Amino acid sequence: DGTQLRDFITLEDVCRATAHLLNTESESGIYNLGSGNSTSIWEMAKRVQQRAELYLQKNISLSRKQPPETTQTDQLTISIARLLNTG
């Protein structure tokens, strides 16, 4: 229904973070990549729709299953602190 939360990150930022880690004396291991903000899939779909409409100069419709009235979306928190600590 689109209420699920994700921490979206641009491909450009993934490439920048990868290059940064390859070119620093950082510890090896696992680093979380993210924006530090969570957004629902529905909200991201609406953002993409708006950009596509501007670019294509035509209306684009979105549809989804309506979420249940009692939907409770858990918070999504991904720590990117380890990456930020590398500079």
C-alpha positions as CSV (number, residue, x, y, z in Angstrom):
1,D,0.0,0.0,0.0
2,G,3.0,2.3,-0.1
3,T,3.2,3.1,3.7
4,Q,6.4,1.1,4.1
5,L,9.4,3.3,4.9
6,R,12.8,3.2,3.2
7,D,15.9,5.3,3.4
8,F,16.4,6.3,-0.2
9,I,19.8,7.3,-1.5
10,T,20.8,8.5,-5.0
11,L,23.1,6.5,-7.1
12,E,25.4,9.5,-7.3
13,D,25.7,9.4,-3.5
14,V,26.4,5.7,-3.5
15,C,29.2,6.3,-6.0
16,R,30.6,9.2,-3.9
17,A,30.6,7.2,-0.7
18,T,32.2,4.2,-2.4
19,A,35.0,6.4,-3.9
20,H,35.4,8.1,-0.5
21,L,35.9,4.8,1.3
22,L,38.3,3.5,-1.3
23,N,40.4,6.7,-1.1
24,T,40.6,7.0,2.7
25,E,42.4,5.1,5.5
26,S,39.1,4.0,6.9
27,E,38.6,0.7,8.6
28,S,37.4,-2.2,6.5
29,G,34.0,-3.5,7.3
30,I,30.4,-2.7,6.7
31,Y,29.1,0.8,6.2
32,N,25.5,1.8,6.0
33,L,24.7,4.1,3.1
34,G,21.6,6.2,3.3
35,S,20.3,9.7,3.5
36,G,19.6,9.6,7.2
37,N,15.8,10.2,6.5
38,S,13.0,7.8,6.0
39,T,10.4,8.3,3.3
40,S,7.4,6.2,2.5
41,I,7.3,4.4,-0.8
42,W,4.1,6.3,-1.7
43,E,5.7,9.6,-1.0
44,M,8.7,8.7,-3.2
45,A,6.4,7.5,-6.0
46,K,4.6,10.9,-5.9
47,R,8.0,12.7,-6.1
48,V,8.9,10.7,-9.1
49,Q,5.5,11.3,-10.6
50,Q,5.9,15.1,-10.2
51,R,9.4,15.1,-11.8
52,A,8.2,12.9,-14.7
53,E,5.2,15.1,-15.4
54,L,7.5,18.2,-15.6
55,Y,10.0,16.4,-17.8
56,L,7.5,14.7,-20.1
57,Q,4.9,17.5,-20.1
58,K,2.0,15.1,-19.5
59,N,-0.1,13.8,-16.6
60,I,0.9,10.5,-15.1
61,S,-1.5,8.7,-12.8
62,L,-0.6,6.7,-9.7
63,S,-2.7,4.1,-8.0
64,R,-2.3,1.9,-5.0
65,K,-4.2,-0.3,-2.6
66,Q,-5.7,1.8,0.2
67,P,-3.9,1.2,3.5
68,P,-6.1,-0.1,6.3
69,E,-7.4,2.6,8.5
70,T,-5.5,1.3,11.5
71,T,-2.1,1.1,9.6
72,Q,0.7,1.9,12.0
73,T,4.0,2.4,10.2
74,D,7.1,1.6,12.3
75,Q,9.9,4.2,12.3
76,L,12.9,3.3,10.1
77,T,16.3,4.5,11.4
78,I,19.5,3.5,9.7
79,S,22.6,4.8,11.3
80,I,25.1,6.3,8.9
81,A,27.3,7.5,11.8
82,R,30.2,5.2,10.9
83,L,30.4,6.6,7.4
84,L,30.1,10.2,8.6
85,N,32.9,9.6,11.1
86,T,35.3,8.9,8.1
87,G,35.0,12.5,7.1
